Structure formats: structure tokens, C-alpha cells
Amino acid sequence: MTDTEAFLRTARQVITDEARALDVLGESLNEDFAEAVQMILQAPGRIIISGIGKSGHIGHKIAATLASTGTPAYFVHPAEASHGDLGMVSKGDVVLAISNSGEAPELVNLLAFTRRFGIPLIGLSSKPESTLMTQADVHLLIPSLGEACGFGMVPSISTTLTLAMGDALAIALMKYRDFKPEDFRAFHPGGKLGAQLSTVRDLMHADLPVVSEGTPMSEALLVMSQKSFGVVGVTDETGRLIGIVTDGDLRRNMDGLLDKTTKEVMTTNPLTISPNAMAEEAVAIMNDRKITSLFVVDPETQGPAEGLLHIHDCLRVGLG
């Protein structure tokens, strides 16, 4: 067997072992999980996550996932808790303590603090008889299935199961709260994810290239040139968008163009998009129709155009 074959064989075995463990975890979930969700939902305060070592690393991720999906949460390092950070935990909070063995000595003071002040405690461990689980009010038990290394010393299967349990909690809470993409975006304004969750209103231009339907094309061309969008909107006497003039319309009407009005040149019933639509939807429409801009109109009121979205605005934030 070559080195490459050996590496791949090991990698596939690890992934297979962890996937099987996840199946066991899913089948093992019971009313304790539902009780943990209810405890968090009823808490007027925040969810404090704590753990040491690899459990701590996973705890950081669980806290971040909860916080970004509508459940206020933060991570407290158990050693730092013993040196003053217990002041970050108060009545109304819920503590989620993580320890695969359930015997991490660094958690002792935090556990005692929750018992002393009646702070609800959720224990997440693979050992039901451990100190953590005997003290916890609610038990999130992960199956004890060893580790992928084969000799039970490298946290792998256990950390995967712990992470999955945390994700299950976060998503269950999120769905119960009817947490929507627009809510999610409030916590993710930056990066690629923020761009994907942008709405048309976030990116549109409010300074619009619009003229009335009786405007001479000589004037309309000036507006089109000044705004640099390659399009001009045409409105009726009420200000409602009734047409657009594009480069294509100009080419089709070159003969005597300057003697015509916008009404004679425009394309009627222009394609528009709602200001509340996702920017990704606008990009899909523009790509499908092979156009570079969309006027933004409220579909309920069908009133005046509120903005204009250009494909360059979407490309600039990473959409396209």
C-alpha cells in the first residue's frame, strides 16, 4: 500500500466512524433535549457556555452559533471564572457546561456557583454518572463511542458529537423563534455571507434617472448620461413608472431620435423588483434577462420608483 492510499484509507475511516456516531446520537435524543430547549427559551438572561480544552473550543463555537441565531450567549472560560469571571453569570442566565468526562476540575467552582445561586445548569457529557451530570438540572448525553484515533485519547468523535449537539440546540431554538434570513443578516453584515443576505434596499440608488413621458429625447439623453446607469425611467403625471429607455431602445429608434419623446421610444411595463427582495434574487433576474439594472418599486402600492439597482452594485459586494 502506498502512502497516498494509506492516508486516504485512514481519512475515510475517521469520517465513517464519525458519521456512524452522529447516527447514534440522533437516535439517542430524547425528552432531555426538549427540556434543555425549553429551559433556554424560558431564561430571561443569557446562555453561558463553559468548557476546558477541546470542549472549550467547541463551546466557543456553540456560543457563537447561538448568538448569531437569536439566542444571546457567550463563552466563559472556567479557569477565568474562578478568578473573577463568575461575576459574568447572574440569576436569569442558563449555564451549559461541557466536559466529555464530566470530571474537568476547572468546572468545579462554576458548578458550585450555579448550585449556590439557583442558576439552571445543563450538562453536556458522555458520562451519565459523572460529577457534572449528577449536578446538572438537564442532561445532554452524547454516546460514549471512543475516538477515531483507535486508542481513545484524541478528541475527535466526542468533539464532533458535542458540536452537533450544539448545532441541534441552536437550530431548534432558531426555528421555534421563527428566526428569518433578515434577522440573521443583522448579526452578519460583513463578508460574503453579509452580501448574500443583502436586500435590494441595502444596495439600491435613491438618486434616480427619471423623466416624464412627454420629455424630448434630447433631454432624456442628458439625464441618462449624467446618471451613468445606461437607462432612464419614464413616469406618468402621478410619478408612477410606466416605461424605461435603454441603450437598446436608442438603437431601435436612431432614425429621428432627437425629434421624439420618451413615450415614443420607451419600453412599456418595465421589469421591476421589490425593495425588500434579496439582492441575490435581483442578480438572478438580471442574469436571466441579460439586463444590467432594475428599477425598485413596491409591488403592493405600485407607486413611484423608490430606487434603482445596477449589477455593478451587486458585484461590488461579492454577488454575481
C-alpha atoms as a printed R data frame, in Angstrom:
    type eleno elety resid chain resno       x      y       z
1   ATOM     1    CA   MET     A     1   0.000  0.000   0.000
2   ATOM     2    CA   THR     A     2   1.360  3.417  -0.960
3   ATOM     3    CA   ASP     A     3   1.459  6.376   1.419
4   ATOM     4    CA   THR     A     4  -1.349  8.064  -0.508
5   ATOM     5    CA   GLU     A     5  -3.567  5.001  -0.218
6   ATOM     6    CA   ALA     A     6  -2.814  4.722   3.495
7   ATOM     7    CA   PHE     A     7  -3.623  8.386   4.125
8   ATOM     8    CA   LEU     A     8  -6.916  8.141   2.254
9   ATOM     9    CA   ARG     A     9  -7.859  4.903   3.966
10  ATOM    10    CA   THR     A    10  -7.319  6.477   7.389
11  ATOM    11    CA   ALA     A    11  -9.204  9.644   6.469
12  ATOM    12    CA   ARG     A    12 -12.180  7.702   5.146
13  ATOM    13    CA   GLN     A    13 -12.250  5.532   8.253
14  ATOM    14    CA   VAL     A    14 -12.295  8.605  10.510
15  ATOM    15    CA   ILE     A    15 -15.141 10.175   8.562
16  ATOM    16    CA   THR     A    16 -17.059  6.883   8.506
17  ATOM    17    CA   ASP     A    17 -16.649  6.430  12.259
18  ATOM    18    CA   GLU     A    18 -17.810  9.977  12.970
19  ATOM    19    CA   ALA     A    19 -20.776  9.688  10.596
20  ATOM    20    CA   ARG     A    20 -21.909  6.482  12.304
21  ATOM    21    CA   ALA     A    21 -21.541  8.154  15.686
22  ATOM    22    CA   LEU     A    22 -23.746 11.010  14.527
23  ATOM    23    CA   ASP     A    23 -26.434  8.498  13.544
24  ATOM    24    CA   VAL     A    24 -26.272  7.019  17.039
25  ATOM    25    CA   LEU     A    25 -26.526 10.493  18.562
26  ATOM    26    CA   GLY     A    26 -29.604 11.316  16.506
27  ATOM    27    CA   GLU     A    27 -31.328  8.121  17.574
28  ATOM    28    CA   SER     A    28 -30.458  8.706  21.231
29  ATOM    29    CA   LEU     A    29 -32.077 12.149  21.551
30  ATOM    30    CA   ASN     A    30 -34.999 12.165  23.962
31  ATOM    31    CA   GLU     A    31 -37.112 14.450  26.131
32  ATOM    32    CA   ASP     A    32 -33.971 15.748  27.851
33  ATOM    33    CA   PHE     A    33 -33.103 17.621  24.669
34  ATOM    34    CA   ALA     A    34 -36.573 19.186  24.539
35  ATOM    35    CA   GLU     A    35 -36.235 20.114  28.214
36  ATOM    36    CA   ALA     A    36 -32.943 21.871  27.504
37  ATOM    37    CA   VAL     A    37 -34.534 23.861  24.683
38  ATOM    38    CA   GLN     A    38 -37.449 24.862  26.916
39  ATOM    39    CA   MET     A    39 -35.079 25.887  29.709
40  ATOM    40    CA   ILE     A    40 -33.191 28.182  27.335
41  ATOM    41    CA   LEU     A    41 -36.388 29.628  25.865
42  ATOM    42    CA   GLN     A    42 -37.694 30.479  29.321
43  ATOM    43    CA   ALA     A    43 -34.466 32.098  30.516
44  ATOM    44    CA   PRO     A    44 -34.749 35.894  30.773
45  ATOM    45    CA   GLY     A    45 -30.957 36.205  30.673
46  ATOM    46    CA   ARG     A    46 -28.222 34.787  28.508
47  ATOM    47    CA   ILE     A    47 -26.794 31.341  27.859
48  ATOM    48    CA   ILE     A    48 -23.329 30.943  29.332
49  ATOM    49    CA   ILE     A    49 -21.218 28.217  27.734
50  ATOM    50    CA   SER     A    50 -18.183 26.844  29.522
51  ATOM    51    CA   GLY     A    51 -15.674 24.056  28.985
52  ATOM    52    CA   ILE     A    52 -11.944 23.406  29.084
53  ATOM    53    CA   GLY     A    53  -9.563 22.096  26.418
54  ATOM    54    CA   LYS     A    54 -11.217 20.780  23.269
55  ATOM    55    CA   SER     A    55 -14.615 21.080  24.963
56  ATOM    56    CA   GLY     A    56 -13.837 24.754  25.410
57  ATOM    57    CA   HIS     A    57 -13.021 25.193  21.737
58  ATOM    58    CA   ILE     A    58 -16.317 23.561  20.800
59  ATOM    59    CA   GLY     A    59 -18.047 25.680  23.437
60  ATOM    60    CA   HIS     A    60 -16.775 28.856  21.775
61  ATOM    61    CA   LYS     A    61 -18.352 27.747  18.512
62  ATOM    62    CA   ILE     A    62 -21.654 26.794  20.143
63  ATOM    63    CA   ALA     A    63 -21.833 30.177  21.872
64  ATOM    64    CA   ALA     A    64 -21.142 31.966  18.585
65  ATOM    65    CA   THR     A    65 -23.786 29.940  16.751
66  ATOM    66    CA   LEU     A    66 -26.403 30.596  19.429
67  ATOM    67    CA   ALA     A    67 -25.638 34.315  19.497
68  ATOM    68    CA   SER     A    68 -25.848 34.636  15.717
69  ATOM    69    CA   THR     A    69 -29.192 32.853  15.517
70  ATOM    70    CA   GLY     A    70 -31.186 34.841  18.052
71  ATOM    71    CA   THR     A    71 -30.172 33.294  21.392
72  ATOM    72    CA   PRO     A    72 -27.919 35.690  23.356
73  ATOM    73    CA   ALA     A    73 -24.927 33.649  24.503
74  ATOM    74    CA   TYR     A    74 -21.269 33.982  25.386
75  ATOM    75    CA   PHE     A    75 -18.406 31.766  26.449
76  ATOM    76    CA   VAL     A    76 -16.872 31.930  29.942
77  ATOM    77    CA   HIS     A    77 -13.540 30.183  30.435
78  ATOM    78    CA   PRO     A    78 -13.879 28.016  33.571
79  ATOM    79    CA   ALA     A    79 -10.411 28.880  34.886
80  ATOM    80    CA   GLU     A    80 -11.069 32.607  34.439
81  ATOM    81    CA   ALA     A    81 -14.439 32.116  36.126
82  ATOM    82    CA   SER     A    82 -12.605 31.076  39.277
83  ATOM    83    CA   HIS     A    83 -10.672 34.343  39.178
84  ATOM    84    CA   GLY     A    84 -13.498 36.834  38.891
85  ATOM    85    CA   ASP     A    85 -15.432 35.959  35.753
86  ATOM    86    CA   LEU     A    86 -18.155 34.275  37.809
87  ATOM    87    CA   GLY     A    87 -19.421 37.841  38.056
88  ATOM    88    CA   MET     A    88 -20.473 37.484  34.424
89  ATOM    89    CA   VAL     A    89 -23.026 34.862  35.459
90  ATOM    90    CA   SER     A    90 -26.227 36.016  37.131
91  ATOM    91    CA   LYS     A    91 -29.719 34.890  38.022
92  ATOM    92    CA   GLY     A    92 -31.841 34.593  34.910
93  ATOM    93    CA   ASP     A    93 -28.983 33.038  32.958
94  ATOM    94    CA   VAL     A    94 -28.627 29.379  31.994
95  ATOM    95    CA   VAL     A    95 -25.245 27.661  32.099
96  ATOM    96    CA   LEU     A    96 -24.312 24.993  29.557
97  ATOM    97    CA   ALA     A    97 -21.233 23.181  30.901
98  ATOM    98    CA   ILE     A    98 -19.346 20.866  28.550
99  ATOM    99    CA   SER     A    99 -17.000 18.062  29.579
100 ATOM   100    CA   ASN     A   100 -16.685 14.736  27.811
101 ATOM   101    CA   SER     A   101 -15.579 13.022  31.021
102 ATOM   102    CA   GLY     A   102 -17.796 15.190  33.215
103 ATOM   103    CA   GLU     A   103 -14.924 15.463  35.683
104 ATOM   104    CA   ALA     A   104 -12.979 18.534  34.497
105 ATOM   105    CA   PRO     A   105 -11.642 20.081  37.730
106 ATOM   106    CA   GLU     A   106 -11.686 23.553  36.195
107 ATOM   107    CA   LEU     A   107 -15.501 23.426  36.163
108 ATOM   108    CA   VAL     A   108 -15.880 22.771  39.904
109 ATOM   109    CA   ASN     A   109 -16.232 26.381  41.015
110 ATOM   110    CA   LEU     A   110 -18.627 27.231  38.204
111 ATOM   111    CA   LEU     A   111 -20.840 24.249  39.024
112 ATOM   112    CA   ALA     A   112 -20.833 25.165  42.717
113 ATOM   113    CA   PHE     A   113 -21.757 28.755  41.827
114 ATOM   114    CA   THR     A   114 -24.796 27.636  39.815
115 ATOM   115    CA   ARG     A   115 -25.960 25.387  42.660
116 ATOM   116    CA   ARG     A   116 -25.455 28.101  45.274
117 ATOM   117    CA   PHE     A   117 -27.468 30.741  43.417
118 ATOM   118    CA   GLY     A   118 -30.061 28.505  41.779
119 ATOM   119    CA   ILE     A   119 -28.861 29.129  38.230
120 ATOM   120    CA   PRO     A   120 -30.168 26.440  35.837
121 ATOM   121    CA   LEU     A   121 -27.417 24.098  34.678
122 ATOM   122    CA   ILE     A   122 -27.360 22.000  31.508
123 ATOM   123    CA   GLY     A   123 -24.660 19.334  31.468
124 ATOM   124    CA   LEU     A   124 -23.244 18.022  28.188
125 ATOM   125    CA   SER     A   125 -21.126 14.895  28.640
126 ATOM   126    CA   SER     A   126 -20.724 11.257  27.645
127 ATOM   127    CA   LYS     A   127 -20.642 10.039  31.252
128 ATOM   128    CA   PRO     A   128 -24.088  9.980  32.912
129 ATOM   129    CA   GLU     A   129 -22.678  9.189  36.387
130 ATOM   130    CA   SER     A   130 -20.067 11.948  36.309
131 ATOM   131    CA   THR     A   131 -19.896 14.909  38.693
132 ATOM   132    CA   LEU     A   132 -21.149 17.278  36.002
133 ATOM   133    CA   MET     A   133 -24.167 15.187  35.090
134 ATOM   134    CA   THR     A   134 -25.177 14.403  38.686
135 ATOM   135    CA   GLN     A   135 -25.224 18.119  39.481
136 ATOM   136    CA   ALA     A   136 -26.914 19.271  36.252
137 ATOM   137    CA   ASP     A   137 -30.629 20.069  36.087
138 ATOM   138    CA   VAL     A   138 -30.859 18.853  32.495
139 ATOM   139    CA   HIS     A   139 -28.662 16.234  30.837
140 ATOM   140    CA   LEU     A   140 -27.490 16.274  27.236
141 ATOM   141    CA   LEU     A   141 -25.815 12.896  26.936
142 ATOM   142    CA   ILE     A   142 -23.635 12.097  23.936
143 ATOM   143    CA   PRO     A   143 -22.917  8.427  23.172
144 ATOM   144    CA   SER     A   144 -19.606  7.109  24.509
145 ATOM   145    CA   LEU     A   145 -18.176  5.579  21.345
146 ATOM   146    CA   GLY     A   146 -14.455  6.069  21.781
147 ATOM   147    CA   GLU     A   147 -12.395  8.238  19.468
148 ATOM   148    CA   ALA     A   148 -11.398  7.949  15.823
149 ATOM   149    CA   CYS     A   149  -7.718  7.511  16.717
150 ATOM   150    CA   GLY     A   150  -8.433  3.949  17.867
151 ATOM   151    CA   PHE     A   151  -6.979  4.281  21.354
152 ATOM   152    CA   GLY     A   152  -9.436  6.739  22.858
153 ATOM   153    CA   MET     A   153  -7.105  9.659  23.528
154 ATOM   154    CA   VAL     A   154  -7.533 12.118  20.631
155 ATOM   155    CA   PRO     A   155 -10.818 14.081  20.906
156 ATOM   156    CA   SER     A   156 -12.482 13.519  17.554
157 ATOM   157    CA   ILE     A   157 -15.725 11.542  17.675
158 ATOM   158    CA   SER     A   158 -16.585 13.111  21.026
159 ATOM   159    CA   THR     A   159 -15.966 16.672  19.809
160 ATOM   160    CA   THR     A   160 -17.927 16.031  16.606
161 ATOM   161    CA   LEU     A   161 -20.898 14.812  18.651
162 ATOM   162    CA   THR     A   162 -20.618 17.765  21.027
163 ATOM   163    CA   LEU     A   163 -20.547 20.211  18.133
164 ATOM   164    CA   ALA     A   164 -23.545 18.519  16.522
165 ATOM   165    CA   MET     A   165 -25.476 18.694  19.791
166 ATOM   166    CA   GLY     A   166 -24.749 22.408  19.980
167 ATOM   167    CA   ASP     A   167 -25.880 22.930  16.396
168 ATOM   168    CA   ALA     A   168 -29.061 20.968  17.107
169 ATOM   169    CA   LEU     A   169 -29.817 23.221  20.078
170 ATOM   170    CA   ALA     A   170 -29.181 26.401  18.111
171 ATOM   171    CA   ILE     A   171 -31.296 25.389  15.117
172 ATOM   172    CA   ALA     A   172 -34.150 24.104  17.286
173 ATOM   173    CA   LEU     A   173 -34.215 27.442  19.123
174 ATOM   174    CA   MET     A   174 -33.935 29.372  15.872
175 ATOM   175    CA   LYS     A   175 -36.859 27.580  14.255
176 ATOM   176    CA   TYR     A   176 -39.040 27.932  17.348
177 ATOM   177    CA   ARG     A   177 -38.383 31.685  17.323
178 ATOM   178    CA   ASP     A   178 -39.108 31.883  13.581
179 ATOM   179    CA   PHE     A   179 -35.695 33.437  13.034
180 ATOM   180    CA   LYS     A   180 -35.629 34.675   9.419
181 ATOM   181    CA   PRO     A   181 -32.827 35.488   6.945
182 ATOM   182    CA   GLU     A   182 -33.299 39.203   7.567
183 ATOM   183    CA   ASP     A   183 -32.809 38.581  11.301
184 ATOM   184    CA   PHE     A   184 -29.714 36.536  10.561
185 ATOM   185    CA   ARG     A   185 -28.272 39.341   8.442
186 ATOM   186    CA   ALA     A   186 -28.495 41.770  11.362
187 ATOM   187    CA   PHE     A   187 -25.732 39.729  13.033
188 ATOM   188    CA   HIS     A   188 -23.756 39.111   9.805
189 ATOM   189    CA   PRO     A   189 -23.399 42.439   7.973
190 ATOM   190    CA   GLY     A   190 -19.881 41.725   6.719
191 ATOM   191    CA   GLY     A   191 -18.159 39.355   4.343
192 ATOM   192    CA   LYS     A   192 -19.612 37.045   1.731
193 ATOM   193    CA   LEU     A   193 -22.460 35.959   3.993
194 ATOM   194    CA   GLY     A   194 -23.481 39.552   4.616
195 ATOM   195    CA   ALA     A   195 -23.530 40.187   0.882
196 ATOM   196    CA   GLN     A   196 -25.678 37.127   0.245
197 ATOM   197    CA   LEU     A   197 -28.174 38.362   2.827
198 ATOM   198    CA   SER     A   198 -28.321 41.921   1.492
199 ATOM   199    CA   THR     A   199 -31.687 43.214   0.350
200 ATOM   200    CA   VAL     A   200 -32.311 45.333  -2.709
201 ATOM   201    CA   ARG     A   201 -32.984 48.287  -0.402
202 ATOM   202    CA   ASP     A   202 -29.489 47.925   1.068
203 ATOM   203    CA   LEU     A   203 -27.776 48.369  -2.298
204 ATOM   204    CA   MET     A   204 -30.109 50.480  -4.438
205 ATOM   205    CA   HIS     A   205 -29.523 54.081  -5.537
206 ATOM   206    CA   ALA     A   206 -32.072 56.687  -4.494
207 ATOM   207    CA   ASP     A   207 -30.901 59.393  -6.946
208 ATOM   208    CA   LEU     A   208 -32.907 58.184  -9.920
209 ATOM   209    CA   PRO     A   209 -32.594 58.800 -13.672
210 ATOM   210    CA   VAL     A   210 -36.271 59.512 -14.388
211 ATOM   211    CA   VAL     A   211 -38.136 61.850 -16.756
212 ATOM   212    CA   SER     A   212 -41.791 62.368 -17.594
213 ATOM   213    CA   GLU     A   213 -43.409 60.640 -20.576
214 ATOM   214    CA   GLY     A   214 -43.560 63.844 -22.643
215 ATOM   215    CA   THR     A   215 -39.889 64.694 -22.248
216 ATOM   216    CA   PRO     A   216 -37.981 65.215 -25.536
217 ATOM   217    CA   MET     A   217 -35.354 62.572 -26.123
218 ATOM   218    CA   SER     A   218 -32.694 65.276 -26.321
219 ATOM   219    CA   GLU     A   219 -33.325 65.992 -22.625
220 ATOM   220    CA   ALA     A   220 -33.724 62.334 -21.684
221 ATOM   221    CA   LEU     A   221 -30.306 61.562 -23.193
222 ATOM   222    CA   LEU     A   222 -28.732 64.204 -20.965
223 ATOM   223    CA   VAL     A   223 -30.303 62.622 -17.864
224 ATOM   224    CA   MET     A   224 -29.183 59.163 -18.969
225 ATOM   225    CA   SER     A   225 -25.643 60.419 -19.477
226 ATOM   226    CA   GLN     A   226 -25.472 62.339 -16.193
227 ATOM   227    CA   LYS     A   227 -26.655 59.407 -14.044
228 ATOM   228    CA   SER     A   228 -24.404 56.858 -15.798
229 ATOM   229    CA   PHE     A   229 -26.742 53.883 -15.384
230 ATOM   230    CA   GLY     A   230 -27.342 53.344 -19.098
231 ATOM   231    CA   VAL     A   231 -31.089 53.645 -18.566
232 ATOM   232    CA   VAL     A   232 -33.696 56.276 -17.827
233 ATOM   233    CA   GLY     A   233 -37.109 55.699 -16.292
234 ATOM   234    CA   VAL     A   234 -40.269 57.245 -17.678
235 ATOM   235    CA   THR     A   235 -43.117 58.335 -15.382
236 ATOM   236    CA   ASP     A   236 -46.709 59.421 -15.867
237 ATOM   237    CA   GLU     A   237 -48.286 62.506 -14.335
238 ATOM   238    CA   THR     A   238 -48.631 60.766 -10.958
239 ATOM   239    CA   GLY     A   239 -44.950 59.819 -10.844
240 ATOM   240    CA   ARG     A   240 -45.646 56.124 -11.450
241 ATOM   241    CA   LEU     A   241 -43.042 54.278 -13.520
242 ATOM   242    CA   ILE     A   242 -44.605 53.356 -16.854
243 ATOM   243    CA   GLY     A   243 -41.575 52.685 -19.008
244 ATOM   244    CA   ILE     A   244 -37.812 52.728 -19.439
245 ATOM   245    CA   VAL     A   245 -35.437 53.820 -22.164
246 ATOM   246    CA   THR     A   246 -32.353 51.644 -22.573
247 ATOM   247    CA   ASP     A   247 -29.422 51.540 -24.978
248 ATOM   248    CA   GLY     A   248 -31.389 49.001 -26.979
249 ATOM   249    CA   ASP     A   249 -34.327 51.367 -27.323
250 ATOM   250    CA   LEU     A   250 -31.956 54.065 -28.575
251 ATOM   251    CA   ARG     A   251 -30.557 51.765 -31.251
252 ATOM   252    CA   ARG     A   252 -34.021 50.766 -32.399
253 ATOM   253    CA   ASN     A   253 -35.088 54.396 -32.738
254 ATOM   254    CA   MET     A   254 -31.973 56.037 -34.208
255 ATOM   255    CA   ASP     A   255 -33.918 57.446 -37.170
256 ATOM   256    CA   GLY     A   256 -35.145 60.858 -35.994
257 ATOM   257    CA   LEU     A   257 -34.381 60.032 -32.352
258 ATOM   258    CA   LEU     A   258 -33.942 63.612 -31.179
259 ATOM   259    CA   ASP     A   259 -37.329 64.591 -32.599
260 ATOM   260    CA   LYS     A   260 -39.168 62.003 -30.497
261 ATOM   261    CA   THR     A   261 -40.431 61.984 -26.908
262 ATOM   262    CA   THR     A   262 -39.633 59.367 -24.311
263 ATOM   263    CA   LYS     A   263 -43.142 57.938 -24.662
264 ATOM   264    CA   GLU     A   264 -42.450 57.138 -28.307
265 ATOM   265    CA   VAL     A   265 -39.155 55.417 -27.586
266 ATOM   266    CA   MET     A   266 -39.650 53.706 -24.219
267 ATOM   267    CA   THR     A   267 -40.276 50.056 -23.456
268 ATOM   268    CA   THR     A   268 -43.542 49.861 -21.543
269 ATOM   269    CA   ASN     A   269 -44.309 47.776 -18.442
270 ATOM   270    CA   PRO     A   270 -40.677 47.586 -17.340
271 ATOM   271    CA   LEU     A   271 -39.442 44.776 -15.154
272 ATOM   272    CA   THR     A   272 -39.086 45.933 -11.532
273 ATOM   273    CA   ILE     A   273 -38.179 44.432  -8.181
274 ATOM   274    CA   SER     A   274 -39.353 44.924  -4.616
275 ATOM   275    CA   PRO     A   275 -37.096 46.875  -2.228
276 ATOM   276    CA   ASN     A   276 -37.447 44.015   0.265
277 ATOM   277    CA   ALA     A   277 -36.313 41.316  -2.173
278 ATOM   278    CA   MET     A   278 -32.953 39.670  -1.594
279 ATOM   279    CA   ALA     A   279 -30.167 41.150  -3.711
280 ATOM   280    CA   GLU     A   280 -29.306 37.628  -4.910
281 ATOM   281    CA   GLU     A   281 -32.787 37.415  -6.447
282 ATOM   282    CA   ALA     A   282 -32.155 40.654  -8.337
283 ATOM   283    CA   VAL     A   283 -28.850 39.309  -9.659
284 ATOM   284    CA   ALA     A   284 -30.573 36.144 -10.863
285 ATOM   285    CA   ILE     A   285 -33.213 38.194 -12.696
286 ATOM   286    CA   MET     A   286 -30.636 40.451 -14.335
287 ATOM   287    CA   ASN     A   287 -28.529 37.489 -15.428
288 ATOM   288    CA   ASP     A   288 -31.573 35.645 -16.771
289 ATOM   289    CA   ARG     A   289 -32.919 38.662 -18.690
290 ATOM   290    CA   LYS     A   290 -29.431 39.833 -19.728
291 ATOM   291    CA   ILE     A   291 -30.008 43.304 -18.328
292 ATOM   292    CA   THR     A   292 -27.822 45.462 -16.100
293 ATOM   293    CA   SER     A   293 -30.298 47.338 -13.911
294 ATOM   294    CA   LEU     A   294 -33.707 47.142 -12.271
295 ATOM   295    CA   PHE     A   295 -35.947 49.895 -11.026
296 ATOM   296    CA   VAL     A   296 -37.191 49.286  -7.491
297 ATOM   297    CA   VAL     A   297 -40.953 49.532  -6.964
298 ATOM   298    CA   ASP     A   298 -43.102 48.413  -4.039
299 ATOM   299    CA   PRO     A   299 -45.239 45.592  -5.507
300 ATOM   300    CA   GLU     A   300 -48.130 46.361  -3.147
301 ATOM   301    CA   THR     A   301 -48.517 50.074  -3.857
302 ATOM   302    CA   GLN     A   302 -47.122 50.105  -7.417
303 ATOM   303    CA   GLY     A   303 -46.235 53.699  -6.677
304 ATOM   304    CA   PRO     A   304 -43.264 55.759  -7.848
305 ATOM   305    CA   ALA     A   305 -39.900 54.061  -8.184
306 ATOM   306    CA   GLU     A   306 -38.021 54.037  -4.868
307 ATOM   307    CA   GLY     A   307 -34.596 53.264  -6.262
308 ATOM   308    CA   LEU     A   308 -32.506 51.643  -8.947
309 ATOM   309    CA   LEU     A   309 -30.227 48.632  -8.581
310 ATOM   310    CA   HIS     A   310 -27.329 48.176 -11.001
311 ATOM   311    CA   ILE     A   311 -25.456 44.933 -11.491
312 ATOM   312    CA   HIS     A   312 -22.225 46.724 -10.553
313 ATOM   313    CA   ASP     A   313 -23.636 47.403  -7.075
314 ATOM   314    CA   CYS     A   314 -24.107 43.675  -6.585
315 ATOM   315    CA   LEU     A   315 -20.695 42.772  -7.983
316 ATOM   316    CA   ARG     A   316 -19.053 45.289  -5.679
317 ATOM   317    CA   VAL     A   317 -20.267 43.424  -2.580
318 ATOM   318    CA   GLY     A   318 -19.400 39.993  -3.945
319 ATOM   319    CA   LEU     A   319 -22.643 38.942  -5.614
320 ATOM   320    CA   GLY     A   320 -22.809 37.921  -9.200
